[in-house]
Amino acid sequence: TELAAEDIRRGRFGKLGAETQSVCIPTCVDYGKFSCERSDAPDDFLREGPIVAYVGSLNPSYEYRVSLRLAKLILDRSPNARFLALTSQVAEMGVLVDELGIPDDRRLIASVGHGEIHRWLPWIDFGLMLLVSPNDAKRASMPTKLGEFFAAGVTPISYGGNSEVAEWVNRAGGGLALDD
């Protein structure tokens, strides 16, 4: 992110030589692959919605437990809403959604390779992107997932990470950047 590039320019991680340059390489998305265009639904589950989705791994960078609680609140308030989890950790995700009481008929947990994600994203209405609170690593993180969500017309529900994530969500006018 530009935040991290500025940290480097100011010498936060060590002194730079006078001729040293730093350039922020922005997050990028293949717009030839990721788009709002829907092909055949990869699964019939996606044909009814709205679809609230968690896309990615269960790792410490994401507030996945908070994300799942938010998904459950949405499902509780919207009887037509459904939950989709695209993760390689299918069994672990299953345990977590069981604990929350998300009914089997309102959820789909699938392992989908990155080469197939572009077929699934246009069917998602809301994508959960709740990142851990800012720290040095997250200050420099601009998830490619955010760009893929934008390209595919997914409304991101964002929290944490860094101020640039919230700024891009707000600038796009097509998402929610939560304060807490």
Order of alpha helices (4+ residues) and beta strands (2+ residues): alpha-beta-alpha-beta-alpha-beta-alpha-beta-alpha-alpha-beta-alpha-beta
